[in-house]
Amino acid sequence: MKKRNYFTKYGEQARAVLEALLDKYADEGVTTIENNNVLKLKPFDTIGTPVEIINDVFGGKAKYEQAIQELEEELFKQANS
């Protein structure tokens, strides 16, 4: 999925967060990326606090949740193709 153009619509920091979430998903499953507590773990702690990531990187909780939902949809598309 990283090779596709999915991440190009996001800024550099948002892409880093989404790619790290993708790695977490590969290791631990989808429930990990749906839980905002994952943002307290490495490597997210080097980007900022969960609040900073959600507000500053994504522009608010609604946009963060939309990005997560889109990421999951892309994952399921990949799994079903």
C-alpha positions, 0 to 999 in steps of 0.5 A: 500500500505504501507504493500506491499514491494513497499517502500523497494527499497528506503532508509529510508529518501526517504521512509519517503517522499513517505509515507508522500506523500501517506498520502497527496494523501489520504487526498487531491488527486493525484494533491497534490503529482504531485506538487513539492510545496507539499515539502514545507509543513509539514512534508517534511520541517523537512526532508529538503528543496524541493531542498535538498529532490529532490537532496540529498534524491532521487538523482536528479529531474529525479529520484524523478519524477520517484519515484512519477510516480511509486507511482502513478502507484502503487496507481492506481493498488491498486484502480483497484484491 
